[in-house]
Amino acid sequence: MADTREDAGRGQHMKEQEHAQLDKVTDNVEQRELQGADTSKIQQAMSKLAAQQQAAKQEALKIERELASVKVEEDHVRIIKNQFDMHQRQAERALKECKGDLKATIEHLISS
């Protein structure tokens, strides 16, 4: 009878060990899956962010090229510079953003 109890105890102990080992393997697999998913999501987010930054950079370059092509009169630059107490480059930029139109530039600067 004692042997039967010992055998039952050993059997129970082995079942507990097997269960613990199975849990350990399952936890390990789940952790790997989560790490893989997290890494994948992070990589996707970083790729998306890089694409957005590149698009913004391209848009800024496009705007700068457009502004560079706008010709402004020196008299207009001087007027804006003096009336709005601006540096030369700021006055030129303001005029270029308004396509060189002095009246539109003044209205824009007053309203902003």
C-alpha positions, 0 to 999 in steps of 0.5 A: 500500500505504501508503494502504491501511494509512493507511485501515485505521489511520483506520478503526480510529481512527474505530472507537475514537472511536465506541466511546469515544463510545458508552461515554460515552453509555452511562455517562451514561445509567447514571449518570442511572438510578442517580441517579434510583433513588437519589433515588426510594429516598431519597424513599421512605425519607423518606416512610416515616420521616415517616409513622412519626414522625407515627404515633408523635406521634399515639400519644403524643397519644392516651396524653396525652389518656387520662392527662389524663382520669384523676382522681387523689386529692390524698392519693395524690399526696402519699403518692407524692410523699413516699414516693418523693421525687418532684416533684408532676407526677411523682407525678401522672403515675405515678398516672395511668399506673396509672389512679389506683390507689395500690397499683398505683402503689406496686408499679409504682414499687418494681418499676421 
